[in-house]
Amino acid sequence: LRRVLWRADRLPAPVCAVPRSPLAPADGWCDDPAHEDYNRAVQLPHPGRHEALWRQDAVYDVIGVLGWNDAPVVPGRGSAIFLHLLRPDRRPTEGCIALERDDLLAVLAAGLTAIDVPAV
């Protein structure tokens, strides 16, 4: 777990054992494997394909940046793999880990610093 991002306009700073930063409306994440910023935080607008982290729904009100495919970044191996809030309809994620808000805040407060992901 590299760091935690959160919507400071919606909830207080999460208690956690890793660095944390509030999200801003221009925050995004590049998911374009052809772009040099692939799998990195970016500021919007951004020329490469990207995902906005400031969303109308609550899914990204708390984001744990998991560090998947970041040391080194390998284009096409996966991007924007986060620990985040569960969708209200409980639909599956596209590779992320999603939890209910209280559960996510509890594991962060308990000192979560790493999640073991098997090599694929």
Biopython code that builds the backbone (N, CA, C, O; Angstrom):
import numpy as np
from Bio.PDB.StructureBuilder import StructureBuilder

atoms = [
    (1, "LEU", "N", (0.867, -1.180, 0.000)),
    (1, "LEU", "CA", (0.000, 0.000, 0.000)),
    (1, "LEU", "C", (0.902, 1.227, 0.000)),
    (1, "LEU", "O", (1.619, 1.484, 0.967)),
    (2, "ARG", "N", (0.859, 1.978, -1.091)),
    (2, "ARG", "CA", (1.768, 3.122, -1.239)),
    (2, "ARG", "C", (1.290, 4.373, -0.498)),
    (2, "ARG", "O", (2.061, 5.040, 0.192)),
    (3, "ARG", "N", (0.000, 4.673, -0.659)),
    (3, "ARG", "CA", (-0.562, 5.873, -0.033)),
    (3, "ARG", "C", (-2.074, 5.795, -0.103)),
    (3, "ARG", "O", (-2.639, 4.940, -0.783)),
    (4, "VAL", "N", (-2.721, 6.709, 0.618)),
    (4, "VAL", "CA", (-4.181, 6.778, 0.644)),
    (4, "VAL", "C", (-4.602, 8.162, 0.167)),
    (4, "VAL", "O", (-4.062, 9.178, 0.605)),
    (5, "LEU", "N", (-5.573, 8.183, -0.733)),
    (5, "LEU", "CA", (-6.183, 9.421, -1.230)),
    (5, "LEU", "C", (-7.618, 9.445, -0.742)),
    (5, "LEU", "O", (-8.245, 8.394, -0.616)),
    (6, "TRP", "N", (-8.151, 10.633, -0.464)),
    (6, "TRP", "CA", (-9.542, 10.694, -0.016)),
    (6, "TRP", "C", (-10.183, 12.017, -0.389)),
    (6, "TRP", "O", (-9.503, 13.015, -0.627)),
    (7, "ARG", "N", (-11.518, 12.000, -0.433)),
    (7, "ARG", "CA", (-12.323, 13.191, -0.713)),
    (7, "ARG", "C", (-12.532, 13.955, 0.588)),
    (7, "ARG", "O", (-13.419, 13.616, 1.372)),
    (8, "ALA", "N", (-11.726, 14.977, 0.821)),
    (8, "ALA", "CA", (-11.804, 15.759, 2.054)),
    (8, "ALA", "C", (-13.103, 16.548, 2.158)),
    (8, "ALA", "O", (-13.477, 16.980, 3.248)),
    (9, "ASP", "N", (-13.799, 16.742, 1.032)),
    (9, "ASP", "CA", (-15.081, 17.439, 1.076)),
    (9, "ASP", "C", (-16.206, 16.512, 1.535)),
    (9, "ASP", "O", (-17.312, 16.974, 1.817)),
    (10, "ARG", "N", (-15.932, 15.210, 1.610)),
    (10, "ARG", "CA", (-16.962, 14.239, 1.985)),
    (10, "ARG", "C", (-16.692, 13.518, 3.299)),
    (10, "ARG", "O", (-17.633, 13.056, 3.945)),
    (11, "LEU", "N", (-15.440, 13.410, 3.708)),
    (11, "LEU", "CA", (-15.144, 12.724, 4.967)),
    (11, "LEU", "C", (-13.810, 13.194, 5.525)),
    (11, "LEU", "O", (-12.974, 13.722, 4.793)),
    (12, "PRO", "N", (-13.613, 12.999, 6.837)),
    (12, "PRO", "CA", (-12.340, 13.392, 7.441)),
    (12, "PRO", "C", (-11.198, 12.508, 6.935)),
    (12, "PRO", "O", (-11.424, 11.440, 6.365)),
    (13, "ALA", "N", (-9.989, 12.971, 7.152)),
    (13, "ALA", "CA", (-8.820, 12.198, 6.731)),
    (13, "ALA", "C", (-8.839, 10.824, 7.384)),
    (13, "ALA", "O", (-9.005, 10.720, 8.599)),
    (14, "PRO", "N", (-8.671, 9.771, 6.597)),
    (14, "PRO", "CA", (-8.644, 8.429, 7.178)),
    (14, "PRO", "C", (-7.408, 8.240, 8.061)),
    (14, "PRO", "O", (-6.329, 8.748, 7.753)),
    (15, "VAL", "N", (-7.578, 7.518, 9.140)),
    (15, "VAL", "CA", (-6.446, 7.133, 9.977)),
    (15, "VAL", "C", (-5.750, 5.993, 9.246)),
    (15, "VAL", "O", (-6.390, 5.007, 8.880)),
    (16, "CYS", "N", (-4.441, 6.122, 9.031)),
    (16, "CYS", "CA", (-3.722, 5.067, 8.319)),
    (16, "CYS", "C", (-2.233, 5.157, 8.626)),
    (16, "CYS", "O", (-1.752, 6.158, 9.157)),
    (17, "ALA", "N", (-1.516, 4.098, 8.284)),
    (17, "ALA", "CA", (-0.088, 4.002, 8.569)),
    (17, "ALA", "C", (0.783, 4.384, 7.374)),
    (17, "ALA", "O", (2.008, 4.284, 7.445)),
    (18, "VAL", "N", (0.168, 4.816, 6.290)),
    (18, "VAL", "CA", (0.906, 5.203, 5.084)),
    (18, "VAL", "C", (0.616, 6.675, 4.786)),
    (18, "VAL", "O", (-0.335, 7.232, 5.335)),
    (19, "PRO", "N", (1.411, 7.310, 3.935)),
    (19, "PRO", "CA", (1.123, 8.710, 3.594)),
    (19, "PRO", "C", (-0.281, 8.861, 3.012)),
    (19, "PRO", "O", (-0.805, 7.944, 2.379)),
    (20, "ARG", "N", (-0.873, 10.012, 3.231)),
    (20, "ARG", "CA", (-2.217, 10.276, 2.705)),
    (20, "ARG", "C", (-2.256, 11.682, 2.122)),
    (20, "ARG", "O", (-1.534, 12.582, 2.551)),
    (21, "SER", "N", (-3.127, 11.837, 1.127)),
    (21, "SER", "CA", (-3.282, 13.121, 0.446)),
    (21, "SER", "C", (-4.739, 13.307, 0.072)),
    (21, "SER", "O", (-5.386, 12.359, -0.373)),
    (22, "PRO", "N", (-5.274, 14.525, 0.243)),
    (22, "PRO", "CA", (-6.643, 14.768, -0.207)),
    (22, "PRO", "C", (-6.701, 14.833, -1.728)),
    (22, "PRO", "O", (-5.777, 15.319, -2.381)),
    (23, "LEU", "N", (-7.800, 14.337, -2.277)),
    (23, "LEU", "CA", (-8.033, 14.426, -3.718)),
    (23, "LEU", "C", (-8.480, 15.831, -4.090)),
    (23, "LEU", "O", (-9.033, 16.560, -3.267)),
    (24, "ALA", "N", (-8.232, 16.198, -5.338)),
    (24, "ALA", "CA", (-8.686, 17.469, -5.895)),
    (24, "ALA", "C", (-9.429, 17.173, -7.199)),
    (24, "ALA", "O", (-9.222, 16.119, -7.801)),
    (25, "PRO", "N", (-10.286, 18.088, -7.638)),
    (25, "PRO", "CA", (-11.075, 17.838, -8.848)),
    (25, "PRO", "C", (-10.257, 17.517, -10.098)),
    (25, "PRO", "O", (-10.763, 16.843, -10.996)),
    (26, "ALA", "N", (-9.025, 17.973, -10.181)),
    (26, "ALA", "CA", (-8.212, 17.724, -11.376)),
    (26, "ALA", "C", (-7.366, 16.453, -11.281)),
    (26, "ALA", "O", (-6.545, 16.203, -12.163)),
    (27, "ASP", "N", (-7.545, 15.650, -10.240)),
    (27, "ASP", "CA", (-6.746, 14.430, -10.093)),
    (27, "ASP", "C", (-7.265, 13.317, -10.993)),
    (27, "ASP", "O", (-8.471, 13.090, -11.098)),
    (28, "GLY", "N", (-6.337, 12.635, -11.633)),
    (28, "GLY", "CA", (-6.676, 11.505, -12.487)),
    (28, "GLY", "C", (-5.591, 10.453, -12.425)),
    (28, "GLY", "O", (-4.599, 10.608, -11.712)),
    (29, "TRP", "N", (-5.784, 9.375, -13.180)),
    (29, "TRP", "CA", (-4.810, 8.281, -13.246)),
    (29, "TRP", "C", (-4.735, 7.826, -14.697)),
    (29, "TRP", "O", (-5.755, 7.471, -15.288)),
    (30, "CYS", "N", (-3.542, 7.832, -15.273)),
    (30, "CYS", "CA", (-3.368, 7.461, -16.678)),
    (30, "CYS", "C", (-3.457, 5.945, -16.837)),
    (30, "CYS", "O", (-2.729, 5.201, -16.181)),
    (31, "ASP", "N", (-4.359, 5.493, -17.717)),
    (31, "ASP", "CA", (-4.485, 4.057, -17.997)),
    (31, "ASP", "C", (-4.221, 3.761, -19.478)),
    (31, "ASP", "O", (-4.698, 2.762, -20.017)),
    (32, "ASP", "N", (-3.461, 4.637, -20.118)),
    (32, "ASP", "CA", (-3.132, 4.515, -21.536)),
    (32, "ASP", "C", (-1.744, 3.885, -21.677)),
    (32, "ASP", "O", (-0.739, 4.560, -21.457)),
    (33, "PRO", "N", (-1.674, 2.583, -22.046)),
    (33, "PRO", "CA", (-0.371, 1.925, -22.106)),
    (33, "PRO", "C", (0.584, 2.522, -23.137)),
    (33, "PRO", "O", (1.785, 2.261, -23.086)),
    (34, "ALA", "N", (0.069, 3.316, -24.066)),
    (34, "ALA", "CA", (0.924, 3.955, -25.066)),
    (34, "ALA", "C", (1.472, 5.301, -24.587)),
    (34, "ALA", "O", (2.277, 5.920, -25.282)),
    (35, "HIS", "N", (1.045, 5.759, -23.408)),
    (35, "HIS", "CA", (1.473, 7.066, -22.909)),
    (35, "HIS", "C", (2.562, 6.900, -21.854)),
    (35, "HIS", "O", (2.557, 5.931, -21.096)),
    (36, "GLU", "N", (3.497, 7.853, -21.811)),
    (36, "GLU", "CA", (4.602, 7.782, -20.847)),
    (36, "GLU", "C", (4.134, 7.868, -19.391)),
    (36, "GLU", "O", (4.878, 7.474, -18.492)),
    (37, "ASP", "N", (2.940, 8.364, -19.138)),
    (37, "ASP", "CA", (2.410, 8.470, -17.772)),
    (37, "ASP", "C", (1.599, 7.251, -17.348)),
    (37, "ASP", "O", (0.949, 7.276, -16.303)),
    (38, "TYR", "N", (1.628, 6.184, -18.147)),
    (38, "TYR", "CA", (0.840, 4.985, -17.845)),
    (38, "TYR", "C", (1.025, 4.542, -16.396)),
    (38, "TYR", "O", (2.144, 4.456, -15.889)),
    (39, "ASN", "N", (-0.094, 4.268, -15.753)),
    (39, "ASN", "CA", (-0.165, 3.806, -14.364)),
    (39, "ASN", "C", (0.463, 4.788, -13.380)),
    (39, "ASN", "O", (1.141, 4.400, -12.429)),
    (40, "ARG", "N", (0.217, 6.062, -13.637)),
    (40, "ARG", "CA", (0.694, 7.114, -12.738)),
    (40, "ARG", "C", (-0.426, 8.136, -12.523)),
    (40, "ARG", "O", (-1.316, 8.314, -13.355)),
    (41, "ALA", "N", (-0.336, 8.794, -11.373)),
    (41, "ALA", "CA", (-1.252, 9.898, -11.095)),
    (41, "ALA", "C", (-0.964, 11.023, -12.082)),
    (41, "ALA", "O", (0.193, 11.302, -12.395)),
    (42, "VAL", "N", (-2.023, 11.666, -12.570)),
    (42, "VAL", "CA", (-1.893, 12.775, -13.513)),
    (42, "VAL", "C", (-2.874, 13.878, -13.129)),
    (42, "VAL", "O", (-3.791, 13.675, -12.332)),
    (43, "GLN", "N", (-2.656, 15.032, -13.709)),
    (43, "GLN", "CA", (-3.571, 16.150, -13.547)),
    (43, "GLN", "C", (-4.405, 16.276, -14.815)),
    (43, "GLN", "O", (-3.885, 16.154, -15.924)),
    (44, "LEU", "N", (-5.690, 16.518, -14.645)),
    (44, "LEU", "CA", (-6.616, 16.650, -15.765)),
    (44, "LEU", "C", (-6.777, 18.118, -16.132)),
    (44, "LEU", "O", (-6.730, 18.977, -15.252)),
    (45, "PRO", "N", (-6.964, 18.424, -17.405)),
    (45, "PRO", "CA", (-7.044, 17.488, -18.524)),
    (45, "PRO", "C", (-5.681, 16.863, -18.806)),
    (45, "PRO", "O", (-4.635, 17.449, -18.524)),
    (46, "HIS", "N", (-5.722, 15.663, -19.368)),
    (46, "HIS", "CA", (-4.505, 14.913, -19.686)),
    (46, "HIS", "C", (-4.657, 14.345, -21.095)),
    (46, "HIS", "O", (-5.733, 13.866, -21.452)),
    (47, "PRO", "N", (-3.592, 14.392, -21.903)),
    (47, "PRO", "CA", (-3.724, 13.944, -23.294)),
    (47, "PRO", "C", (-3.915, 12.436, -23.467)),
    (47, "PRO", "O", (-4.512, 12.002, -24.452)),
    (48, "GLY", "N", (-3.419, 11.639, -22.529)),
    (48, "GLY", "CA", (-3.579, 10.192, -22.641)),
    (48, "GLY", "C", (-4.909, 9.737, -22.060)),
    (48, "GLY", "O", (-5.564, 10.476, -21.325)),
    (49, "ARG", "N", (-5.302, 8.509, -22.399)),
    (49, "ARG", "CA", (-6.520, 7.949, -21.800)),
    (49, "ARG", "C", (-6.303, 7.887, -20.290)),
    (49, "ARG", "O", (-5.220, 7.547, -19.814)),
    (50, "HIS", "N", (-7.347, 8.220, -19.559)),
    (50, "HIS", "CA", (-7.198, 8.329, -18.111)),
    (50, "HIS", "C", (-8.527, 8.092, -17.409)),
    (50, "HIS", "O", (-9.589, 8.039, -18.029)),
    (51, "GLU", "N", (-8.428, 7.955, -16.117)),
    (51, "GLU", "CA", (-9.599, 7.816, -15.261)),
    (51, "GLU", "C", (-9.622, 9.009, -14.311)),
    (51, "GLU", "O", (-8.598, 9.341, -13.714)),
    (52, "ALA", "N", (-10.775, 9.654, -14.166)),
    (52, "ALA", "CA", (-10.920, 10.745, -13.204)),
    (52, "ALA", "C", (-11.067, 10.147, -11.807)),
    (52, "ALA", "O", (-11.866, 9.233, -11.605)),
    (53, "LEU", "N", (-10.301, 10.657, -10.845)),
    (53, "LEU", "CA", (-10.400, 10.162, -9.474)),
    (53, "LEU", "C", (-11.458, 10.914, -8.669)),
    (53, "LEU", "O", (-11.941, 10.406, -7.656)),
    (54, "TRP", "N", (-11.816, 12.105, -9.104)),
    (54, "TRP", "CA", (-12.858, 12.912, -8.450)),
    (54, "TRP", "C", (-14.167, 12.546, -9.131)),
    (54, "TRP", "O", (-14.462, 13.031, -10.224)),
    (55, "ARG", "N", (-14.956, 11.689, -8.483)),
    (55, "ARG", "CA", (-16.166, 11.148, -9.099)),
    (55, "ARG", "C", (-17.410, 11.629, -8.382)),
    (55, "ARG", "O", (-17.365, 12.016, -7.214)),
    (56, "GLN", "N", (-18.531, 11.597, -9.106)),
    (56, "GLN", "CA", (-19.814, 11.962, -8.505)),
    (56, "GLN", "C", (-20.280, 10.911, -7.507)),
    (56, "GLN", "O", (-20.853, 11.241, -6.469)),
    (57, "ASP", "N", (-20.029, 9.635, -7.828)),
    (57, "ASP", "CA", (-20.405, 8.589, -6.873)),
    (57, "ASP", "C", (-19.348, 8.531, -5.765)),
    (57, "ASP", "O", (-18.382, 9.294, -5.789)),
    (58, "ALA", "N", (-19.525, 7.648, -4.817)),
    (58, "ALA", "CA", (-18.630, 7.582, -3.659)),
    (58, "ALA", "C", (-17.521, 6.545, -3.799)),
    (58, "ALA", "O", (-16.733, 6.365, -2.870)),
    (59, "VAL", "N", (-17.443, 5.865, -4.926)),
    (59, "VAL", "CA", (-16.504, 4.749, -5.078)),
    (59, "VAL", "C", (-15.060, 5.154, -4.766)),
    (59, "VAL", "O", (-14.319, 4.377, -4.165)),
    (60, "TYR", "N", (-14.661, 6.352, -5.165)),
    (60, "TYR", "CA", (-13.297, 6.811, -4.913)),
    (60, "TYR", "C", (-13.221, 7.842, -3.783)),
    (60, "TYR", "O", (-12.298, 8.657, -3.759)),
    (61, "ASP", "N", (-14.160, 7.821, -2.865)),
    (61, "ASP", "CA", (-14.053, 8.721, -1.709)),
    (61, "ASP", "C", (-12.838, 8.375, -0.854)),
    (61, "ASP", "O", (-12.274, 9.247, -0.194)),
    (62, "VAL", "N", (-12.433, 7.109, -0.863)),
    (62, "VAL", "CA", (-11.188, 6.655, -0.227)),
    (62, "VAL", "C", (-10.515, 5.706, -1.216)),
    (62, "VAL", "O", (-11.135, 4.758, -1.698)),
    (63, "ILE", "N", (-9.251, 5.967, -1.511)),
    (63, "ILE", "CA", (-8.491, 5.133, -2.446)),
    (63, "ILE", "C", (-7.177, 4.740, -1.794)),
    (63, "ILE", "O", (-6.414, 5.596, -1.347)),
    (64, "GLY", "N", (-6.921, 3.455, -1.743)),
    (64, "GLY", "CA", (-5.596, 2.973, -1.367)),
    (64, "GLY", "C", (-4.839, 2.652, -2.643)),
    (64, "GLY", "O", (-5.258, 1.785, -3.409)),
    (65, "VAL", "N", (-3.735, 3.338, -2.879)),
    (65, "VAL", "CA", (-2.919, 3.090, -4.067)),
    (65, "VAL", "C", (-2.052, 1.870, -3.757)),
    (65, "VAL", "O", (-1.148, 1.939, -2.925)),
    (66, "LEU", "N", (-2.334, 0.758, -4.427)),
    (66, "LEU", "CA", (-1.741, -0.525, -4.055)),
    (66, "LEU", "C", (-0.310, -0.747, -4.537)),
    (66, "LEU", "O", (0.378, -1.624, -4.014)),
    (67, "GLY", "N", (0.141, -0.001, -5.489)),
    (67, "GLY", "CA", (1.503, -0.212, -5.967)),
    (67, "GLY", "C", (1.620, -1.337, -6.972)),
    (67, "GLY", "O", (2.714, -1.852, -7.200)),
    (68, "TRP", "N", (0.507, -1.729, -7.578)),
    (68, "TRP", "CA", (0.540, -2.761, -8.610)),
    (68, "TRP", "C", (1.191, -2.190, -9.867)),
    (68, "TRP", "O", (0.821, -1.109, -10.326)),
    (69, "ASN", "N", (2.146, -2.905, -10.414)),
    (69, "ASN", "CA", (2.800, -2.543, -11.670)),
    (69, "ASN", "C", (3.416, -1.143, -11.623)),
    (69, "ASN", "O", (3.252, -0.352, -12.551)),
    (70, "ASP", "N", (4.128, -0.847, -10.528)),
    (70, "ASP", "CA", (4.732, 0.484, -10.456)),
    (70, "ASP", "C", (6.246, 0.463, -10.241)),
    (70, "ASP", "O", (6.861, 1.527, -10.173)),
    (71, "ALA", "N", (6.861, -0.708, -10.133)),
    (71, "ALA", "CA", (8.298, -0.752, -9.871)),
    (71, "ALA", "C", (8.941, -1.925, -10.601)),
    (71, "ALA", "O", (9.238, -2.931, -9.957)),
    (72, "PRO", "N", (9.166, -1.851, -11.884)),
    (72, "PRO", "CA", (8.870, -0.737, -12.787)),
    (72, "PRO", "C", (7.477, -0.867, -13.401)),
    (72, "PRO", "O", (6.835, -1.914, -13.317)),
    (73, "VAL", "N", (7.033, 0.213, -14.014)),
    (73, "VAL", "CA", (5.770, 0.192, -14.756)),
    (73, "VAL", "C", (6.000, -0.567, -16.063)),
    (73, "VAL", "O", (6.943, -0.282, -16.802)),
    (74, "VAL", "N", (5.128, -1.533, -16.335)),
    (74, "VAL", "CA", (5.188, -2.302, -17.580)),
    (74, "VAL", "C", (3.902, -2.013, -18.356)),
    (74, "VAL", "O", (2.823, -2.409, -17.914)),
    (75, "PRO", "N", (3.993, -1.331, -19.502)),
    (75, "PRO", "CA", (2.783, -1.009, -20.264)),
    (75, "PRO", "C", (1.944, -2.257, -20.550)),
    (75, "PRO", "O", (2.456, -3.279, -21.005)),
    (76, "GLY", "N", (0.654, -2.145, -20.272)),
    (76, "GLY", "CA", (-0.283, -3.226, -20.526)),
    (76, "GLY", "C", (-0.419, -4.238, -19.395)),
    (76, "GLY", "O", (-1.267, -5.127, -19.476)),
    (77, "ARG", "N", (0.391, -4.129, -18.342)),
    (77, "ARG", "CA", (0.330, -5.107, -17.244)),
    (77, "ARG", "C", (-0.758, -4.773, -16.227)),
    (77, "ARG", "O", (-1.063, -5.595, -15.363)),
    (78, "GLY", "N", (-1.333, -3.613, -16.314)),
    (78, "GLY", "CA", (-2.405, -3.222, -15.398)),
    (78, "GLY", "C", (-2.150, -1.851, -14.816)),
    (78, "GLY", "O", (-1.018, -1.493, -14.492)),
    (79, "SER", "N", (-3.224, -1.090, -14.688)),
    (79, "SER", "CA", (-3.096, 0.264, -14.146)),
    (79, "SER", "C", (-4.313, 0.591, -13.296)),
    (79, "SER", "O", (-5.371, -0.027, -13.424)),
    (80, "ALA", "N", (-4.135, 1.577, -12.428)),
    (80, "ALA", "CA", (-5.226, 2.050, -11.563)),
    (80, "ALA", "C", (-5.820, 0.898, -10.752)),
    (80, "ALA", "O", (-7.039, 0.782, -10.625)),
    (81, "ILE", "N", (-4.954, 0.052, -10.208)),
    (81, "ILE", "CA", (-5.405, -1.048, -9.357)),
    (81, "ILE", "C", (-5.388, -0.523, -7.926)),
    (81, "ILE", "O", (-4.330, -0.329, -7.329)),
    (82, "PHE", "N", (-6.581, -0.300, -7.394)),
    (82, "PHE", "CA", (-6.742, 0.377, -6.112)),
    (82, "PHE", "C", (-7.518, -0.471, -5.111)),
    (82, "PHE", "O", (-8.185, -1.442, -5.469)),
    (83, "LEU", "N", (-7.412, -0.077, -3.863)),
    (83, "LEU", "CA", (-8.309, -0.495, -2.793)),
    (83, "LEU", "C", (-9.291, 0.665, -2.667)),
    (83, "LEU", "O", (-8.876, 1.784, -2.365)),
    (84, "HIS", "N", (-10.580, 0.426, -2.890)),
    (84, "HIS", "CA", (-11.537, 1.533, -2.872)),
    (84, "HIS", "C", (-12.887, 1.070, -2.336)),
    (84, "HIS", "O", (-13.040, -0.079, -1.922)),
    (85, "LEU", "N", (-13.849, 1.962, -2.348)),
    (85, "LEU", "CA", (-15.172, 1.656, -1.799)),
    (85, "LEU", "C", (-16.002, 0.831, -2.774)),
    (85, "LEU", "O", (-15.897, 0.971, -3.992)),
    (86, "LEU", "N", (-16.819, -0.020, -2.202)),
    (86, "LEU", "CA", (-17.711, -0.891, -2.960)),
    (86, "LEU", "C", (-18.785, -0.065, -3.658)),
    (86, "LEU", "O", (-19.292, 0.903, -3.093)),
    (87, "ARG", "N", (-19.128, -0.441, -4.872)),
    (87, "ARG", "CA", (-20.237, 0.216, -5.569)),
    (87, "ARG", "C", (-21.536, -0.119, -4.848)),
    (87, "ARG", "O", (-21.665, -1.201, -4.276)),
    (88, "PRO", "N", (-22.495, 0.794, -4.869)),
    (88, "PRO", "CA", (-23.776, 0.515, -4.194)),
    (88, "PRO", "C", (-24.460, -0.754, -4.700)),
    (88, "PRO", "O", (-25.113, -1.456, -3.928)),
    (89, "ASP", "N", (-24.313, -1.053, -6.001)),
    (89, "ASP", "CA", (-24.949, -2.259, -6.546)),
    (89, "ASP", "C", (-24.059, -3.501, -6.386)),
    (89, "ASP", "O", (-24.426, -4.594, -6.817)),
    (90, "ARG", "N", (-22.893, -3.321, -5.764)),
    (90, "ARG", "CA", (-21.953, -4.403, -5.453)),
    (90, "ARG", "C", (-21.389, -5.099, -6.697)),
    (90, "ARG", "O", (-20.913, -6.231, -6.614)),
    (91, "ARG", "N", (-21.443, -4.421, -7.849)),
    (91, "ARG", "CA", (-20.855, -4.999, -9.063)),
    (91, "ARG", "C", (-19.355, -5.218, -8.862)),
    (91, "ARG", "O", (-18.718, -4.492, -8.099)),
    (92, "PRO", "N", (-18.797, -6.209, -9.541)),
    (92, "PRO", "CA", (-17.357, -6.467, -9.419)),
    (92, "PRO", "C", (-16.526, -5.299, -9.950)),
    (92, "PRO", "O", (-17.005, -4.481, -10.736)),
    (93, "THR", "N", (-15.284, -5.239, -9.509)),
    (93, "THR", "CA", (-14.351, -4.228, -9.998)),
    (93, "THR", "C", (-13.656, -4.758, -11.247)),
    (93, "THR", "O", (-13.895, -5.886, -11.676)),
    (94, "GLU", "N", (-12.800, -3.933, -11.815)),
    (94, "GLU", "CA", (-12.001, -4.356, -12.977)),
    (94, "GLU", "C", (-10.573, -4.652, -12.536)),
    (94, "GLU", "O", (-9.617, -4.241, -13.193)),
    (95, "GLY", "N", (-10.431, -5.362, -11.427)),
    (95, "GLY", "CA", (-9.114, -5.740, -10.923)),
    (95, "GLY", "C", (-8.768, -5.144, -9.580)),
    (95, "GLY", "O", (-7.751, -5.504, -8.987)),
    (96, "CYS", "N", (-9.592, -4.238, -9.087)),
    (96, "CYS", "CA", (-9.352, -3.604, -7.795)),
    (96, "CYS", "C", (-9.909, -4.457, -6.655)),
    (96, "CYS", "O", (-10.521, -5.501, -6.880)),
    (97, "ILE", "N", (-9.682, -3.991, -5.436)),
    (97, "ILE", "CA", (-10.273, -4.587, -4.242)),
    (97, "ILE", "C", (-11.243, -3.553, -3.689)),
    (97, "ILE", "O", (-10.845, -2.422, -3.412)),
    (98, "ALA", "N", (-12.508, -3.922, -3.524)),
    (98, "ALA", "CA", (-13.531, -2.979, -3.055)),
    (98, "ALA", "C", (-14.143, -3.473, -1.752)),
    (98, "ALA", "O", (-14.467, -4.652, -1.609)),
    (99, "LEU", "N", (-14.295, -2.554, -0.806)),
    (99, "LEU", "CA", (-14.872, -2.858, 0.502)),
    (99, "LEU", "C", (-15.934, -1.829, 0.860)),
    (99, "LEU", "O", (-15.956, -0.723, 0.320)),
    (100, "GLU", "N", (-16.811, -2.212, 1.778)),
    (100, "GLU", "CA", (-17.742, -1.245, 2.364)),
    (100, "GLU", "C", (-16.922, -0.149, 3.053)),
    (100, "GLU", "O", (-15.808, -0.400, 3.512)),
    (101, "ARG", "N", (-17.472, 1.055, 3.122)),
    (101, "ARG", "CA", (-16.739, 2.192, 3.686)),
    (101, "ARG", "C", (-16.219, 1.920, 5.093)),
    (101, "ARG", "O", (-15.039, 2.142, 5.364)),
    (102, "ASP", "N", (-17.078, 1.444, 5.994)),
    (102, "ASP", "CA", (-16.633, 1.203, 7.371)),
    (102, "ASP", "C", (-15.531, 0.154, 7.431)),
    (102, "ASP", "O", (-14.605, 0.272, 8.233)),
    (103, "ASP", "N", (-15.624, -0.873, 6.587)),
    (103, "ASP", "CA", (-14.604, -1.922, 6.571)),
    (103, "ASP", "C", (-13.274, -1.391, 6.035)),
    (103, "ASP", "O", (-12.215, -1.700, 6.579)),
    (104, "LEU", "N", (-13.331, -0.603, 4.983)),
    (104, "LEU", "CA", (-12.106, -0.039, 4.420)),
    (104, "LEU", "C", (-11.427, 0.883, 5.428)),
    (104, "LEU", "O", (-10.216, 0.801, 5.631)),
    (105, "LEU", "N", (-12.201, 1.753, 6.055)),
    (105, "LEU", "CA", (-11.624, 2.652, 7.055)),
    (105, "LEU", "C", (-11.055, 1.871, 8.235)),
    (105, "LEU", "O", (-10.034, 2.264, 8.800)),
    (106, "ALA", "N", (-11.703, 0.773, 8.612)),
    (106, "ALA", "CA", (-11.225, -0.047, 9.736)),
    (106, "ALA", "C", (-9.891, -0.723, 9.413)),
    (106, "ALA", "O", (-8.994, -0.734, 10.256)),
    (107, "VAL", "N", (-9.743, -1.286, 8.214)),
    (107, "VAL", "CA", (-8.467, -1.942, 7.898)),
    (107, "VAL", "C", (-7.339, -0.921, 7.770)),
    (107, "VAL", "O", (-6.196, -1.215, 8.120)),
    (108, "LEU", "N", (-7.648, 0.266, 7.276)),
    (108, "LEU", "CA", (-6.627, 1.312, 7.229)),
    (108, "LEU", "C", (-6.234, 1.735, 8.639)),
    (108, "LEU", "O", (-5.048, 1.869, 8.939)),
    (109, "ALA", "N", (-7.217, 1.945, 9.500)),
    (109, "ALA", "CA", (-6.949, 2.365, 10.879)),
    (109, "ALA", "C", (-6.202, 1.288, 11.662)),
    (109, "ALA", "O", (-5.455, 1.598, 12.590)),
    (110, "ALA", "N", (-6.403, 0.028, 11.290)),
    (110, "ALA", "CA", (-5.718, -1.076, 11.976)),
    (110, "ALA", "C", (-4.246, -1.166, 11.581)),
    (110, "ALA", "O", (-3.501, -1.970, 12.142)),
    (111, "GLY", "N", (-3.827, -0.352, 10.625)),
    (111, "GLY", "CA", (-2.416, -0.304, 10.269)),
    (111, "GLY", "C", (-2.034, -1.022, 8.998)),
    (111, "GLY", "O", (-0.857, -1.324, 8.800)),
    (112, "LEU", "N", (-2.996, -1.309, 8.121)),
    (112, "LEU", "CA", (-2.690, -1.981, 6.859)),
    (112, "LEU", "C", (-1.590, -1.221, 6.118)),
    (112, "LEU", "O", (-1.698, -0.016, 5.892)),
    (113, "THR", "N", (-0.539, -1.937, 5.747)),
    (113, "THR", "CA", (0.538, -1.325, 4.964)),
    (113, "THR", "C", (0.865, -2.117, 3.713)),
    (113, "THR", "O", (1.575, -1.624, 2.836)),
    (114, "ALA", "N", (0.357, -3.344, 3.617)),
    (114, "ALA", "CA", (0.685, -4.171, 2.457)),
    (114, "ALA", "C", (-0.432, -5.159, 2.181)),
    (114, "ALA", "O", (-1.145, -5.591, 3.086)),
    (115, "ILE", "N", (-0.565, -5.503, 0.920)),
    (115, "ILE", "CA", (-1.472, -6.562, 0.481)),
    (115, "ILE", "C", (-0.645, -7.450, -0.436)),
    (115, "ILE", "O", (-0.115, -6.979, -1.443)),
    (116, "ASP", "N", (-0.531, -8.709, -0.102)),
    (116, "ASP", "CA", (0.222, -9.633, -0.950)),
    (116, "ASP", "C", (-0.610, -10.007, -2.164)),
    (116, "ASP", "O", (-1.735, -10.491, -2.043)),
    (117, "VAL", "N", (-0.040, -9.775, -3.327)),
    (117, "VAL", "CA", (-0.695, -10.132, -4.583)),
    (117, "VAL", "C", (0.181, -11.174, -5.264)),
    (117, "VAL", "O", (1.355, -10.911, -5.522)),
    (118, "PRO", "N", (-0.366, -12.352, -5.560)),
    (118, "PRO", "CA", (0.457, -13.375, -6.205)),
    (118, "PRO", "C", (0.914, -12.938, -7.588)),
    (118, "PRO", "O", (0.189, -12.244, -8.301)),
    (119, "ALA", "N", (2.098, -13.340, -7.954)),
    (119, "ALA", "CA", (2.625, -13.020, -9.285)),
    (119, "ALA", "C", (1.823, -13.763, -10.342)),
    (119, "ALA", "O", (1.456, -14.924, -10.162)),
    (120, "VAL", "N", (1.557, -13.075, -11.445)),
    (120, "VAL", "CA", (0.837, -13.693, -12.561)),
    (120, "VAL", "C", (1.653, -13.608, -13.820)),
    (120, "VAL", "O", (1.215, -14.074, -14.872)),
]
sb = StructureBuilder()
sb.init_structure("model")
sb.init_model(0)
sb.init_chain("A")
sb.init_seg("    ")
for serial, (resi, resn, name, xyz) in enumerate(atoms, 1):
    if name == "N":
        sb.init_residue(resn, " ", resi, " ")
    sb.init_atom(name, np.array(xyz, "f"), 0.0, 1.0, " ", f" {name:<3s}", serial, name[0])
structure = sb.get_structure()
